[in-house]
């Protein structure tokens, strides 16, 4: 079971939850995001930005609740540059110390109260992995309405979202360059055009991107192009058409790039159109 919802107060953030059925690992595709995670077995974790697909292994019945922070937002919430978390899964204790322990106590109380991930007041986005795109600038403004925490006690998802919103506000919001860069690259703009639009030189954009996304703009552009291609394929486009619309040289280029980033060919990710 997997489902996800929008989060009020952080533009493009998604609260998701799943219950593992056991069996084969789940292939999690790179998306430029950082996730604040709670597992019923592992506790509080942070999933850094991946360069290639991560194979997630869970025990039968293990429950996960995650807050997916869109590209460029995670460092402001977590207080750590994204490149320090690249391709890593890190215990939140290692980043926040006592603050993580206090949050863990609130999470455990919420987990015992009932439904762990239901976020009051948030509307559904999708029902399957990858149903939401990696970012959606302008969906919900930073500094919007706080996450509701009514009585009975808040859920795990509400606690994660409320902590993230509070930390983001304390940090003064995310670096605005991150949303602009991610939006332009997601739309298919070149790295050179994106650098010119945000007023940064190539080296400055690369340094800023490593801090915000965990890797340089070329890698982020490839990852966002992959997400764009999969969205087109889910909408019914054939693979040759997907390659042309998403900005690949041809279908062979699409297949090579997907295999490098996802670890499998496109046809393993989606059924044939």
C-alpha positions as CSV (number, residue, x, y, z in Angstrom):
1,X,0.0,0.0,0.0
2,X,1.3,3.4,-1.0
3,X,-0.3,6.9,-0.9
4,X,0.8,10.5,-0.8
5,X,-0.5,13.9,-0.1
6,X,0.5,17.6,-0.5
7,X,1.9,19.4,2.5
8,X,0.7,22.9,3.4
9,X,3.5,25.4,4.1
10,X,6.2,23.9,1.8
11,X,5.8,24.4,-1.9
12,X,6.0,21.1,-3.7
13,X,6.6,18.9,-0.6
14,X,4.8,15.6,-0.4
15,X,3.9,13.5,2.6
16,X,3.8,9.8,1.7
17,X,3.2,6.5,3.6
18,X,3.5,2.9,2.8
19,X,3.3,-0.5,4.4
20,X,5.8,-3.1,3.1
21,X,4.5,-6.5,2.0
22,X,7.9,-8.1,2.1
23,X,9.4,-9.8,-0.9
24,X,11.5,-8.0,-3.6
25,X,13.2,-4.7,-2.9
26,X,11.5,-1.5,-4.1
27,X,13.3,0.5,-6.7
28,X,13.3,4.1,-5.7
29,X,14.3,6.4,-8.7
30,X,16.4,9.5,-8.3
31,X,14.4,12.7,-8.2
32,X,16.6,15.5,-6.8
33,X,14.7,15.4,-3.5
34,X,15.7,14.8,0.2
35,X,13.3,12.8,2.4
36,X,12.7,13.0,6.1
37,X,11.7,9.4,7.0
38,X,10.2,7.4,9.9
39,X,10.2,3.7,9.9
40,X,8.3,1.5,12.4
41,X,11.5,-0.5,12.7
42,X,14.4,1.9,12.0
43,X,13.1,5.1,13.5
44,X,14.0,8.5,12.1
45,X,16.2,8.7,9.0
46,X,17.2,11.1,6.2
47,X,17.4,9.9,2.6
48,X,19.9,12.0,0.7
49,X,19.6,12.9,-3.0
50,X,20.5,9.8,-5.1
51,X,22.4,9.8,-8.4
52,X,21.0,6.4,-9.3
53,X,18.1,4.2,-8.2
54,X,18.1,3.0,-4.6
55,X,16.9,-0.5,-3.8
56,X,14.9,-0.2,-0.6
57,X,14.5,-3.4,1.5
58,X,11.8,-3.6,4.2
59,X,10.5,-6.3,6.5
60,X,7.0,-7.6,6.1
61,X,4.5,-5.2,7.6
62,X,7.1,-2.4,8.1
63,X,5.4,0.9,8.0
64,X,7.1,4.0,6.5
65,X,6.1,7.6,6.6
66,X,8.1,10.2,4.7
67,X,8.2,13.9,3.9
68,X,9.7,14.4,0.5
69,X,11.3,17.8,0.2
70,X,11.5,19.2,-3.3
71,X,14.9,20.0,-5.0
72,X,16.7,22.8,-3.1
73,X,14.5,22.8,0.0
74,X,16.0,20.0,2.0
75,X,19.2,21.8,3.1
76,X,17.2,24.6,4.7
77,X,15.1,22.2,6.7
78,X,17.8,19.8,7.7
79,X,20.6,22.3,8.2
80,X,23.0,20.2,6.2
81,X,24.4,20.8,2.6
82,X,22.8,18.3,0.2
83,X,26.1,17.0,-1.1
84,X,27.0,15.7,2.4
85,X,23.9,13.4,2.2
86,X,24.3,12.3,-1.4
87,X,23.6,8.6,-2.0
88,X,23.3,8.1,1.8
89,X,20.7,7.1,4.4
90,X,21.6,8.7,7.7
91,X,20.0,8.4,11.1
92,X,18.5,11.8,12.1
93,X,20.3,11.6,15.5
94,X,23.6,12.1,13.6
95,X,22.4,15.4,12.2
96,X,20.2,16.9,15.0
97,X,21.4,15.2,18.2
98,X,19.0,15.9,21.1
99,X,16.5,17.6,18.8
100,X,16.1,14.3,16.9
101,X,15.6,12.4,20.2
102,X,12.8,14.8,21.2
103,X,11.2,14.5,17.8
104,X,11.4,10.7,18.1
105,X,9.4,10.8,21.3
106,X,6.7,12.9,19.6
107,X,6.7,10.5,16.7
108,X,6.3,7.4,18.9
109,X,3.4,9.0,20.7
110,X,1.8,9.8,17.4
111,X,2.4,6.3,16.0
112,X,0.6,4.9,19.0
113,X,-2.4,7.2,18.5
114,X,-3.7,5.6,15.3
115,X,-3.2,6.2,11.6
116,X,0.5,7.1,11.3
117,X,0.6,9.2,8.1
118,X,-2.7,10.9,7.6
119,X,-2.2,14.6,7.2
120,X,-5.2,16.7,8.3
121,X,-6.5,19.0,5.7
122,X,-4.2,17.8,2.8
123,X,-5.7,16.7,-0.5
124,X,-4.6,13.5,-2.2
125,X,-2.0,13.7,-5.0
126,X,-1.7,10.1,-6.1
127,X,-1.8,6.5,-5.2
128,X,1.3,5.0,-6.6
129,X,5.1,5.5,-6.4
130,X,6.2,8.4,-8.5
131,X,2.6,9.7,-9.0
132,X,3.8,13.2,-8.1
133,X,6.6,14.9,-10.0
134,X,9.9,15.8,-8.4
135,X,8.9,19.4,-7.9
136,X,5.9,21.6,-8.4
137,X,7.0,25.3,-7.9
138,X,4.0,27.4,-6.8
139,X,1.8,24.6,-5.6
140,X,1.8,25.9,-2.0
141,X,3.6,29.0,-0.8
142,X,6.3,28.8,1.9
143,X,4.9,30.5,5.0
144,X,1.3,29.4,4.3
145,X,-1.1,28.0,6.8
146,X,0.6,25.9,9.5
147,X,0.0,22.1,9.6
148,X,-3.0,21.4,11.7
149,X,-2.4,19.3,14.9
150,X,-5.9,18.9,16.4
151,X,-6.9,16.7,19.3
152,X,-6.8,13.7,19.3
153,X,-3.0,13.7,19.1
154,X,-1.3,14.5,15.7
155,X,-0.3,11.7,13.4
156,X,3.3,10.8,12.4
157,X,2.9,12.7,9.1
158,X,1.5,15.8,10.8
159,X,4.5,15.8,13.2
160,X,7.0,15.5,10.4
161,X,5.4,18.2,8.4
162,X,5.0,20.6,11.3
163,X,8.7,20.3,12.3
164,X,9.8,20.8,8.7
165,X,7.6,23.9,8.3
166,X,8.9,25.4,11.5
167,X,12.6,24.7,10.7
168,X,12.1,26.1,7.2
169,X,10.6,29.3,8.5
170,X,13.4,29.6,11.1
171,X,15.9,29.4,8.3
172,X,14.2,32.2,6.4
173,X,12.8,29.9,3.7
174,X,14.7,27.9,1.0
175,X,17.4,29.5,-1.2
176,X,15.2,31.0,-4.0
177,X,17.8,30.0,-6.6
178,X,17.1,26.3,-6.0
179,X,13.4,26.5,-7.1
180,X,14.3,28.6,-10.1
181,X,17.1,26.3,-11.3
182,X,15.0,23.2,-10.7
183,X,12.0,24.6,-12.5
184,X,14.0,25.6,-15.5
185,X,15.8,22.3,-15.8
186,X,12.6,20.4,-15.2
187,X,11.1,22.3,-18.2
188,X,14.0,21.2,-20.4
189,X,16.2,24.3,-20.4
190,X,19.9,23.8,-20.9
191,X,22.4,24.3,-18.1
192,X,23.9,27.3,-19.8
193,X,20.5,29.0,-20.3
194,X,19.6,28.3,-16.7
195,X,22.8,29.8,-15.4
196,X,22.2,32.9,-17.5
197,X,18.6,33.2,-16.3
198,X,19.5,33.0,-12.6
199,X,22.6,35.3,-13.1
200,X,25.3,32.8,-12.2
201,X,28.4,31.7,-14.0
202,X,28.9,28.1,-14.8
203,X,31.3,27.4,-11.8
204,X,29.1,29.4,-9.4
205,X,26.0,27.5,-10.5
206,X,27.8,24.2,-10.0
207,X,28.9,25.1,-6.5
208,X,25.4,26.3,-5.6
209,X,23.8,23.2,-7.1
210,X,26.0,20.8,-5.0
211,X,24.9,22.6,-1.9
212,X,21.2,22.7,-2.8
213,X,20.7,19.4,-4.8
214,X,23.7,17.3,-3.9
215,X,25.2,17.3,-7.4
216,X,25.9,19.6,-10.3
217,X,23.2,21.0,-12.6
218,X,24.0,18.5,-15.4
219,X,23.2,15.6,-13.2
220,X,20.0,17.2,-11.9
221,X,19.0,17.9,-15.5
222,X,19.4,14.3,-16.4
223,X,17.4,13.1,-13.4
224,X,14.6,15.6,-14.1
225,X,14.6,14.6,-17.8
226,X,14.1,11.0,-16.7
227,X,11.1,12.0,-14.6
228,X,9.7,14.0,-17.5
229,X,10.1,11.0,-19.8
230,X,8.3,8.7,-17.5
231,X,5.5,11.1,-17.1
232,X,5.1,11.2,-20.9
233,X,5.1,7.4,-21.1
234,X,2.5,7.1,-18.3
235,X,0.3,9.5,-20.4
236,X,0.4,7.1,-23.3
237,X,3.2,8.3,-25.5
238,X,5.3,5.7,-27.3
239,X,9.0,5.5,-26.4
240,X,10.2,7.1,-29.7
241,X,7.8,10.0,-29.1
242,X,8.8,10.2,-25.4
243,X,12.5,10.5,-26.5
244,X,11.8,13.3,-28.8
245,X,9.5,15.3,-26.5
246,X,11.7,14.8,-23.4
247,X,14.9,16.0,-25.1
248,X,16.8,12.9,-25.9
249,X,18.7,12.5,-29.2
250,X,16.8,9.4,-30.0
251,X,15.2,6.3,-28.4
252,X,18.5,4.6,-28.0
253,X,19.8,7.6,-26.0
254,X,16.7,7.4,-23.9
255,X,17.2,3.7,-23.2
256,X,20.9,4.2,-22.3
257,X,20.2,7.1,-20.0
258,X,17.3,5.4,-18.2
259,X,19.4,2.2,-17.7
260,X,22.3,4.3,-16.2
261,X,20.0,6.2,-13.8
262,X,17.4,3.6,-13.0
263,X,19.5,0.4,-13.3
264,X,16.9,-1.2,-15.7
265,X,15.6,-0.4,-19.2
266,X,12.5,1.8,-19.6
267,X,10.3,-1.2,-20.3
268,X,11.0,-2.5,-16.8
269,X,9.8,0.7,-15.2
270,X,6.5,0.9,-17.2
271,X,4.5,-1.5,-19.4
272,X,4.9,-0.9,-23.1
273,X,2.6,2.0,-24.3
